[in-house]
Protein backbone atom coordinates (compact mmCIF):
# COMPACT_ATOMS: atom_id res chain seq x y z
CA UNK A 1 0.00 0.00 0.00
CA UNK A 2 1.19 3.48 -0.84
CA UNK A 3 3.83 2.29 -3.31
CA UNK A 4 4.02 2.73 -7.03
CA UNK A 5 5.68 0.18 -9.30
CA UNK A 6 9.10 1.79 -9.08
CA UNK A 7 9.01 1.88 -5.30
CA UNK A 8 7.88 -1.74 -5.14
CA UNK A 9 10.67 -2.86 -7.48
CA UNK A 10 13.30 -0.94 -5.50
CA UNK A 11 12.04 -2.44 -2.22
CA UNK A 12 12.44 -5.93 -3.67
CA UNK A 13 15.98 -5.13 -4.81
CA UNK A 14 16.94 -3.67 -1.41
CA UNK A 15 15.68 -6.82 0.30
CA UNK A 16 17.54 -9.04 -2.21
CA UNK A 17 14.20 -10.63 -3.06
CA UNK A 18 14.61 -12.72 -6.23
CA UNK A 19 11.12 -11.71 -7.38
CA UNK A 20 12.62 -8.48 -8.70
CA UNK A 21 13.92 -10.56 -11.63
CA UNK A 22 10.38 -11.60 -12.59
CA UNK A 23 8.64 -8.26 -13.02
CA UNK A 24 7.14 -7.02 -16.26
CA UNK A 25 6.10 -3.39 -16.01
CA UNK A 26 2.85 -2.39 -17.69
CA UNK A 27 2.67 1.38 -17.78
CA UNK A 28 0.65 4.17 -19.27
CA UNK A 29 3.24 6.73 -18.17
CA UNK A 30 5.81 6.36 -20.95
CA UNK A 31 5.57 10.08 -21.69
CA UNK A 32 7.24 10.91 -18.37
CA UNK A 33 11.01 11.07 -18.77
CA UNK A 34 11.44 9.80 -15.20
CA UNK A 35 9.56 6.59 -15.99
CA UNK A 36 11.53 5.92 -19.18
CA UNK A 37 14.85 6.61 -17.42
CA UNK A 38 13.95 4.23 -14.60
CA UNK A 39 13.05 1.41 -16.98
CA UNK A 40 16.14 2.00 -19.13
CA UNK A 41 18.54 2.36 -16.18
CA UNK A 42 17.45 -0.95 -14.69
CA UNK A 43 16.95 -2.63 -18.08
CA UNK A 44 13.44 -3.64 -17.10
CA UNK A 45 11.02 -5.29 -19.48
CA UNK A 46 7.89 -3.27 -20.04
CA UNK A 47 4.80 -2.89 -22.17
CA UNK A 48 3.29 0.54 -22.73
CA UNK A 49 -0.46 1.12 -22.61
CA UNK A 50 -2.40 0.91 -24.76
CA UNK A 51 -1.02 -2.37 -26.02
CA UNK A 52 -2.22 -5.25 -28.14
CA UNK A 53 -2.51 -8.66 -26.52
CA UNK A 54 0.19 -9.90 -28.92
CA UNK A 55 2.61 -7.34 -27.45
CA UNK A 56 1.89 -8.47 -23.89
CA UNK A 57 2.10 -12.11 -24.85
CA UNK A 58 5.40 -11.52 -26.66
CA UNK A 59 6.87 -9.71 -23.66
CA UNK A 60 5.84 -12.53 -21.31
CA UNK A 61 7.25 -15.19 -23.63
CA UNK A 62 10.51 -13.22 -23.96
CA UNK A 63 10.82 -13.06 -20.18
CA UNK A 64 10.16 -16.77 -19.83
CA UNK A 65 12.74 -17.53 -22.52
CA UNK A 66 15.36 -15.43 -20.75
CA UNK A 67 14.63 -17.17 -17.46
CA UNK A 68 15.18 -20.57 -19.10
CA UNK A 69 18.50 -19.38 -20.56
CA UNK A 70 19.59 -17.99 -17.20
CA UNK A 71 18.64 -21.22 -15.41
CA UNK A 72 20.70 -23.22 -17.93
CA UNK A 73 23.73 -20.97 -17.39
CA UNK A 74 23.41 -21.22 -13.61
CA UNK A 75 23.13 -25.02 -13.82
CA UNK A 76 26.24 -25.14 -16.00
CA UNK A 77 28.19 -22.98 -13.56
CA UNK A 78 27.10 -25.14 -10.62
CA UNK A 79 28.14 -28.30 -12.47
CA UNK A 80 31.60 -26.83 -13.13
CA UNK A 81 31.99 -25.82 -9.49
CA UNK A 82 31.11 -29.30 -8.23
Phi and psi in degrees as a GROMACS rama.xvg file:
@    title "Ramachandran Plot"
@    xaxis  label "Phi"
@    yaxis  label "Psi"
@TYPE xy
82.3001  5.06185  UNK-2
-111.808  145.161  UNK-3
-94.6803  -179.052  UNK-4
-60.8431  -39.6124  UNK-5
-64.7542  -43.9783  UNK-6
-63.7983  -41.5621  UNK-7
-62.806  -46.1183  UNK-8
-59.4967  -47.0024  UNK-9
-64.2021  -34.6163  UNK-10
-65.4169  -40.2441  UNK-11
-63.2179  -43.0037  UNK-12
-62.956  -46.4852  UNK-13
-58.8604  -35.3456  UNK-14
-88.3066  4.6737  UNK-15
55.7281  34.6814  UNK-16
-80.9846  121.838  UNK-17
-63.8614  -12.3806  UNK-18
-63.5081  -20.5294  UNK-19
-63.051  -18.6113  UNK-20
-84.2151  -2.80575  UNK-21
-121.293  28.6364  UNK-22
-106.321  131.453  UNK-23
-114.323  116.558  UNK-24
-80.5541  133.978  UNK-25
-118.834  114.439  UNK-26
-134.668  147.962  UNK-27
-108  9.02414  UNK-28
-110.549  38.1689  UNK-29
-74.747  -10.8182  UNK-30
-73.255  -33.2504  UNK-31
-70.335  124.134  UNK-32
-58.8056  -37.3424  UNK-33
-59.9452  -41.9483  UNK-34
-65.5592  -47.5507  UNK-35
-62.4447  -41.9409  UNK-36
-62.6337  -41.2185  UNK-37
-61.4802  -48.8471  UNK-38
-64.3484  -41.3045  UNK-39
-68.6121  -44.6075  UNK-40
-59.6386  -39.6586  UNK-41
-96.025  1.23642  UNK-42
52.9136  51.0263  UNK-43
-95.027  135.819  UNK-44
-69.1589  142.855  UNK-45
-155.506  157.893  UNK-46
-129.655  130.226  UNK-47
-93.6063  135.96  UNK-48
-77.6053  147.808  UNK-49
-74.5411  147.796  UNK-50
-131.489  159.085  UNK-51
-89.0353  152.221  UNK-52
-57.85  -31.8597  UNK-53
-64.1754  -35.3617  UNK-54
-66.3065  -45.7285  UNK-55
-63.6251  -46.1538  UNK-56
-60.2384  -43.4392  UNK-57
-62.4719  -41.0243  UNK-58
-65.4914  -41.0991  UNK-59
-65.3349  -45.3919  UNK-60
-62.9485  -38.4388  UNK-61
-62.8281  -42.7188  UNK-62
-63.1424  -43.7883  UNK-63
-63.6779  -39.0079  UNK-64
-63.3987  -41.5025  UNK-65
-66.0092  -37.2345  UNK-66
-65.607  -38.688  UNK-67
-64.3721  -42.7033  UNK-68
-62.6775  -44.6635  UNK-69
-63.0034  -41.7273  UNK-70
-62.5812  -39.9037  UNK-71
-65.2216  -41.1241  UNK-72
-64.9808  -44.6921  UNK-73
-62.6079  -40.1934  UNK-74
-63.9817  -39.9796  UNK-75
-64.5532  -42.5686  UNK-76
-63.7487  -43.6593  UNK-77
-61.2643  -42.4778  UNK-78
-62.7591  -38.0645  UNK-79
-70.3462  -32.1603  UNK-80
-75.5328  -23.6654  UNK-81
